[in-house]
Amino acid sequence: MRDLHRPRYWLFMAASWVGFASSMVMTLSLLVRMSADSRHVRWSFVVAYSSLVLTFVWAGVRAFLWLVISVHPEHRTRIVQALCCSHRN
């Protein structure tokens, strides 16, 4: 991804590092007994989880779409039927 889609790669990396840093700040804040209701803890929680969701949901959706697109059409139909129609008799 770094070589083919450099802007996406840097977005992915930045979101990963921001999420990591924010979760560390939140963890350290809670370890020093800062109130969980404090603005500092709440904002670090929001930043950490929103950046992690941006990072990993985006990567997961891309992986899923790549898998669906790369599967042969006959197998794709079977996969969709198994996922969507497996509850029918």
ROGU-413657 format. One record per residue (C-alpha): residue in three letters; residue number from 1; y negated, z, x negated. Coordinates in steps of 0.25 Angstrom, whole numbers. Layout:
BEGIN
ALA,NUM,Y,Z,X
...
This chain:
BEGIN
MET,1,0,0,0
ARG,2,-9,3,-12
ASP,3,-9,-11,-17
LEU,4,-8,-19,-4
HIS,5,-17,-11,5
ARG,6,-27,-3,-4
PRO,7,-37,2,7
ARG,8,-25,7,16
TYR,9,-19,14,4
TRP,10,-32,21,1
LEU,11,-33,26,15
PHE,12,-19,31,15
MET,13,-21,38,2
ALA,14,-35,44,6
ALA,15,-29,49,19
SER,16,-17,55,12
TRP,17,-26,62,2
VAL,18,-36,67,12
GLY,19,-24,72,21
PHE,20,-18,79,9
ALA,21,-31,85,4
SER,22,-35,90,18
SER,23,-21,96,21
MET,24,-22,104,8
VAL,25,-36,109,11
MET,26,-31,113,25
THR,27,-19,120,19
LEU,28,-27,127,8
SER,29,-37,132,19
LEU,30,-26,138,27
LEU,31,-20,144,15
VAL,32,-33,152,12
ARG,33,-33,157,26
MET,34,-44,148,31
SER,35,-44,148,46
ALA,36,-36,137,53
ASP,37,-47,136,63
SER,38,-57,133,52
ARG,39,-64,120,51
HIS,40,-60,118,37
VAL,41,-45,119,41
ARG,42,-46,110,53
TRP,43,-54,99,46
SER,44,-44,99,35
PHE,45,-33,98,45
VAL,46,-39,87,52
VAL,47,-42,79,40
ALA,48,-28,81,34
TYR,49,-20,77,46
SER,50,-29,65,50
SER,51,-28,59,36
LEU,52,-13,62,36
VAL,53,-11,55,49
LEU,54,-19,44,45
THR,55,-11,42,32
PHE,56,3,44,37
VAL,57,2,39,52
TRP,58,-4,26,46
ALA,59,7,25,36
GLY,60,17,28,46
VAL,61,12,17,56
ARG,62,11,7,44
ALA,63,26,10,40
PHE,64,30,9,55
LEU,65,23,-4,57
TRP,66,28,-10,44
LEU,67,43,-6,48
VAL,68,41,-12,62
ILE,69,35,-25,56
SER,70,45,-26,45
VAL,71,58,-25,54
HIS,72,65,-37,59
PRO,73,61,-40,73
GLU,74,75,-38,78
HIS,75,76,-25,72
ARG,76,62,-21,77
THR,77,66,-24,91
ARG,78,78,-14,89
ILE,79,70,-4,83
VAL,80,59,-4,94
GLN,81,71,-4,105
ALA,82,77,8,98
LEU,83,64,16,97
CYS,84,59,12,111
CYS,85,71,9,120
SER,86,81,19,114
HIS,87,80,28,126
ARG,88,85,18,136
ASN,89,100,16,140
